[in-house]
Amino acid sequence: MRLDDFISIPDQGRVVDAIGDAEKMTSGEIRVHVTPKCGKDVMKAAAKAFNRLKMYKTRHRNGVLIYVAFESRKFAILGDAGINSVVPQGYWDSEKDTLLEHLKSGDPATGLCKVIASVGEKLKAYFPAEEDDENELSNEISYEE
């Protein structure tokens, strides 16, 4: 399966734009990674993707990965050490609930955009944009079969 079997090309653009908009407010970085399938442990698969995408290579260790294995019907949201050390307990669970609602209703792009906007606000609160900020990671959706 291809990425556009899960998210249409126009909706992919919406997600990329949402990432760009969220990152304008923060030094944090947000990535979306999509794959058809993952093994039993979605967190382990997400962690491998996090490392493969070099999400840990941000100045403040404030990268956030939204990982979706759509055929396996699994997903995870992973924050790096910097953001994980400051968000309240249960924060990622509330974001996962938002995404799950939209995945179940067949509107993944809207769910991703809502989560990206919310994560962007949280990143802004703890890691506001800096004068010398640069986009450290791609905003494009990464995909692997």
N, C-alpha and C positions, 0 to 999 in steps of 0.2 A: 504494500500500500504506500501511497505517496502522502506527503504532508497535506496537500490540498484535498485529499479524501477526508481529512479530519477538520481542517480549517480552510475555508475558501480563500482564494488569492486576495480578494478585497478585505476579508477579515484578517488575514495575515498582516496586511498593511495597517489595519486598525491597531493590532497588537504592537507592532513595531512603533507606531506613532505614540501609543500609550507609554511605552518604555521611554521614548525620547522626552515626552512631556514630564514624566515622573522624575527623570534624571536631571532635568533643568533645575530642580529645586534642591538637589542634594549631591554630595560627593559620592554617594552610594551607587552601586551598579546592580541592575536587574537583568536577568537572562531568562528566556523560556526555551526549554529543550523538550522536543516531542519525539517519541519513538512509538512504533506500533506495539511492541511487546517488551516486557521485562520479566525477570525471574520472580520467584516467590517473595523475595525481600525488596520491596520498592525503595526503601531507604538506602539499602546497599547499592542498588542500581543508580539512584539519584546521586549518591556520594561519588560513584565512579564518574558519572557525567560531570559533576562539579569539578572534579580533579582534571578530567580530560579537557574541559573548557577553561582551565586555569582560573577559576573563579576566586581562588585564594590570592591572586596577584593584584590586589587592589591596595592602595596606600594605607587605608584604614581597616582592611579586612572586613569590609561592609558590603560584600556581594550577596545577592539573594537569587537562588535558582528555583524556578517553578518548573517541575519535571512532570510530564504527562506521558504515560504509556497507554494509549487509547484503546487498543484491542484487548489489552490485559485488564482494562478498566481500573487502573491504579494511578495514583499521582502522589507527589510529595512537594513540600516547600522547604528548602534548606537555606539557612542563613549562615554566613561565615562567623568566625569567632567574635569580630568586633560588634556586629549587630546583635548576635545572640547574647552578648554580655549585658545589653541594655534594654532589650524589649521585655515586657512583663511576661510572667509565666502564663502559658496558654495562648499567647498571641498568635503563633503560627496555626494553632487549631482553629481559631476563629476565621482566619483567612482560608484555611482548607474547607471549612463549612460553606463559605461563600462560593468557592470554586465548585465544590461538589454539587451544590444546588443547580448551577448552570450546566454542568456536565450532564446531570441527569435529565435536564429539560432539553438537551440537544443544542445548546447555545454556548459552546466552549469559548468563543471569542469574547463575548460579553463578560463571562466569568473571569477570563484572564485579564481583561481590561480593568474590571473592578478591583481585582486583587492587586494588579500592578499599581493602580492609583492609590490604593490604601497603603501598600508597602512603601510607595514613594513618599507619602505623608509621614509615615513612621520614620523612614530614613532621614527625611528633612528635619524632623524634630531632634534627632540625635546627631546627624551628620549633615548640617546645612551645606549648601553649595559654597565653594571656596573660590576666591578670586583667580587662583591659578589652576582651577579644576579642569581636568581633561577627561574625555570619555575613554575609560581604561579598557572596556570590554565592548564587543559588538552588541548592537541592539537587535540584530536580526535573529529570528527564531532559528535555533539549530535543530537539525533533524538527522536521525540515523535509523536505518532499517534494521 
